[in-house]
Amino acid sequence: VVGVKVAATAFEYRSALRETWFNRKKHYADCAFWFIVGFPDPNGKSKITKDVIDRIINEAREHKDMLLGPHPDFVKAQLPFPSVIFNVKDSYYTLVEKTVTFMAFATMTYRFNYLFMCDEDIYLNADSLINVLREQGERFRFFAGQVWEKHTGRPMRPIRDHESKNYISYQHWKMRDLPPLAIGPHYLMSKD
């Protein structure tokens, strides 16, 4: 299962990805590819026009590969399942929520061995990844990606600021450093 975190207004990114590696869903019937969008915040800073909402609805109908949220216009459009189940606002600040919600969606919807998530601005050699994963078979406790500690040369530390959306209390993590973990642009994990 592949999920691409993408902004609702990123029409060009979705188009480019569908013209390149994202179109592999046609070649691999046992692989699912989704754009993780959410819903535009009607009270957000960037107001999305009715024209843009209509473009999103038309795109979702045509391609059937977008996970949207319960925006009133998306609901009224009666898009097919699972288009309007993704109850996360479309925002850079909700990337963690998009990730967690997509993982829940994938585990409830598919029987899969691996889940790959990435940002809209990466290029994935999907054929190579799928072939390598098939060759190695099912693995457990597998997690790979751009590891913060390797990327920056220093460990990642928990954020202790109560005001931060990424706050981690001492109760939840007592140690000074977090274990090596993959950060946001892309990661691959086994189903467990």
C-alpha positions in Angstrom: 0.0 0.0 0.0 1.4 3.4 -1.0 0.3 6.7 0.3 1.4 10.1 -0.9 0.8 13.1 1.4 -0.3 15.9 -0.9 -2.0 19.3 -0.5 -5.6 19.6 -1.9 -4.5 22.3 -4.3 -1.4 20.4 -5.6 -3.1 19.5 -8.9 0.3 19.6 -10.8 2.0 17.2 -8.4 -0.8 14.7 -8.6 -0.9 15.0 -12.4 2.9 14.5 -12.7 2.9 11.5 -10.3 0.1 9.9 -12.3 2.1 10.3 -15.5 5.1 8.7 -13.9 5.6 6.2 -11.0 2.1 6.5 -9.4 0.5 4.9 -12.4 2.0 1.5 -11.4 -1.4 0.6 -9.9 -2.4 -0.4 -13.5 0.5 -2.9 -13.6 0.3 -4.3 -10.1 -3.2 -5.4 -9.2 -2.1 -6.4 -5.7 -0.7 -2.9 -4.9 -2.9 0.1 -3.8 -1.8 3.7 -4.5 -3.5 6.6 -2.7 -3.1 10.4 -2.5 -3.6 11.5 1.1 -5.4 14.8 1.0 -7.8 15.4 3.8 -10.2 18.4 3.6 -9.5 22.1 3.1 -10.1 24.0 6.3 -13.1 26.3 5.6 -11.8 28.6 8.4 -8.1 28.4 7.3 -5.8 31.2 6.1 -5.9 30.2 2.5 -9.5 30.2 1.3 -10.2 27.7 -1.3 -12.6 28.8 -4.0 -15.7 26.9 -5.1 -13.9 26.4 -8.5 -11.0 24.7 -6.8 -13.3 22.5 -4.7 -15.1 21.5 -7.9 -11.8 20.7 -9.6 -10.9 18.4 -6.6 -14.3 16.7 -6.8 -13.9 16.1 -10.6 -10.4 14.8 -10.1 -11.4 12.4 -7.4 -14.3 11.1 -9.5 -12.1 10.6 -12.5 -9.1 8.9 -10.8 -10.6 7.3 -7.7 -7.2 7.5 -5.9 -7.7 10.4 -3.5 -8.6 10.2 0.2 -10.5 13.4 1.0 -12.3 14.5 4.2 -15.8 15.5 5.1 -15.8 18.9 3.6 -19.5 19.8 3.0 -19.0 20.0 -0.8 -17.2 16.6 -0.9 -20.0 15.0 1.0 -22.7 16.6 -1.2 -20.9 15.3 -4.3 -21.5 11.7 -3.1 -18.0 10.5 -4.1 -17.6 6.7 -4.0 -16.1 5.0 -0.9 -13.5 5.5 0.4 -13.1 9.1 -1.0 -14.7 11.0 1.9 -13.6 9.1 5.0 -10.4 10.9 5.8 -11.3 13.2 8.7 -8.1 15.3 8.7 -7.6 18.9 7.7 -5.4 19.5 4.8 -2.4 21.3 6.3 1.3 21.1 6.8 0.6 21.0 10.5 -1.6 17.9 10.2 1.0 15.7 8.5 1.2 13.4 11.6 -2.5 13.1 11.7 -2.6 12.3 7.9 0.0 9.6 8.5 -1.8 8.0 11.4 -5.2 8.1 9.7 -3.7 6.6 6.5 -2.1 3.8 8.5 -5.5 3.1 10.1 -7.2 3.2 6.8 -4.7 0.8 5.2 -4.8 -1.7 8.0 -8.6 -1.8 8.0 -8.9 -1.9 4.2 -6.1 -4.1 2.9 -4.2 -7.2 3.6 -0.7 -6.1 2.9 2.9 -6.9 3.7 4.4 -3.4 3.4 3.2 0.2 3.6 5.2 3.0 2.0 4.4 6.7 2.6 6.0 9.7 1.0 5.7 13.4 0.3 4.4 14.7 -3.0 7.8 15.9 -4.1 9.7 12.6 -4.2 10.3 10.3 -7.1 9.9 6.6 -6.3 11.2 3.8 -8.6 8.1 1.8 -7.8 9.0 -1.1 -10.0 12.3 -1.7 -8.2 10.8 -1.3 -4.8 7.9 -3.7 -5.5 10.3 -6.2 -7.1 12.8 -6.1 -4.2 10.0 -6.5 -1.6 8.5 -9.4 -3.5 11.9 -11.1 -3.7 12.6 -10.8 0.0 9.1 -11.9 1.0 7.3 -11.1 4.2 9.3 -9.4 6.9 8.4 -8.4 10.4 9.4 -5.4 12.5 10.8 -3.7 9.4 11.1 0.1 9.2 13.2 2.0 6.8 13.5 5.6 5.5 15.6 8.7 5.9 16.8 8.3 9.4 17.3 11.6 11.3 20.4 10.5 13.2 22.2 9.4 10.0 21.0 12.4 8.0 22.0 15.1 10.6 24.8 13.3 12.5 23.0 13.8 15.8 20.2 12.1 17.7 16.7 13.4 17.7 15.4 14.6 21.0 11.8 14.6 22.3 10.1 18.0 22.2 9.2 19.0 25.8 7.4 22.2 25.0 3.7 21.8 26.1 2.7 24.2 23.3 4.2 22.1 20.5 2.0 19.8 18.5 4.9 17.3 18.7 5.1 17.5 22.5 6.3 14.3 24.2 6.0 14.1 28.0 8.6 12.6 30.3 5.9 10.1 31.3 5.8 8.9 27.7 9.5 9.0 27.0 12.0 9.3 29.9 15.2 9.1 27.9 17.1 12.2 26.6 17.3 10.9 23.0 14.7 9.2 20.8 15.7 5.9 19.1 16.9 6.2 15.5 13.7 6.8 13.4 12.8 7.7 9.9 11.5 11.2 9.3 8.8 12.5 7.1 9.8 12.6 3.4 9.5 8.8 2.9 9.4 5.6 4.9 8.6 2.0 4.4 7.4 -0.4 7.1 6.1 -4.0 7.4 2.5 -4.5 8.4 3.2 -5.2 12.0 
